[in-house]
């Protein structure tokens, strides 16, 4: 598995909304169109900005889930919580 660009990531709200790494490299640019080829219209600015903030927080959220798993590996917090945390980590890391 290829590792993601190291955190921190930062959402930028300029002419285009994007997410950048600490060295200024662009992680992504928010697309303002919905659906294939934008056939379902545009998203509004608030939704695009919220998407950028969520994407920028992704590395921190992933590390938090891993920390929760490490710190609680000896406790039984219920299988549902364990499955949710494991599934989220796997999804972020591209595992099946």
N, C-alpha and C positions, 0 to 999 in steps of 0.2 A: 504494500500500500504506500502511496506517495503521501508525504506529510503535507498538511495545509500551510499556507503562509503564516509565519509566527504572528501572534498577537503583540501589541494591541492593534485593533482595527478601529477606524474612525469614520463615521458617516459625515459626508460633506454635502452641504446644501447650496450649491452655486447654480450656475446656469443649467447644469445637469446634476442630478443627485447621484452620488457615487459613494463607494466605500473604498477606503485606502488603508494600506498598511502603514506602519510607523515610518518607513523610509519613503513614503509617498507613492509607492506602486499601487496601481488601481486593482482592486479585488473584483469589483463589478460596477456597472452603471445600471441604474434602475430604468427599466423599460416602462414607459407610460401607457403602453397599449395592452389590451386584454385579448386573449385568444390568439389563435394562429393568424399571423399577419395583421393583427390589430382589428380583426373583423367585429369584435365585440365591444369596441369603443375604448375610451381612455379611462385610466384610473385617476382619481383626483390626487392633488398634491399631498393631502394629509395621509392618504394610504401609501403613496410612494415613499414619503418621509418615514412612516412607521416601518415599512419594509426595510429601508436602509438602516434604521436603528437596530432592528432585529438581526439583520445580517452582520452588522458590526459587532454585536454582542455574542455571536455564535462561538468564537473561540473561548470566551470566558464561560459561557454556559456549558460547553463541553468539558472544560476543566473542572467546573463545579460538580458536574455529574460524576466524573472520575474520582474526585475527592470524596464525595458522599459514599461512593462504593468502597473506596479504600478504608475510610474511617469506620464504616459500619459492616465490614465483611464478617465479623464474628457475631453479629446480632441478627435476629430474625425479625425483620420489620414487615413481614408478610410477603408472600410470593408475588402478589400483584405489583407492589412497588418495585421489587427486584426486577421483574419482567419489563416494566416500563423504563427503568433506568438503563437496563441492558440493551433494550431495543433502541432507545434514543442514541446511546453511544455507538452501537453497531451502524445505525443509519448515518450518523455523522462521519463514521470512518469507512463507509462504503462496503460494509460487510453484509452478507445475506441475512 
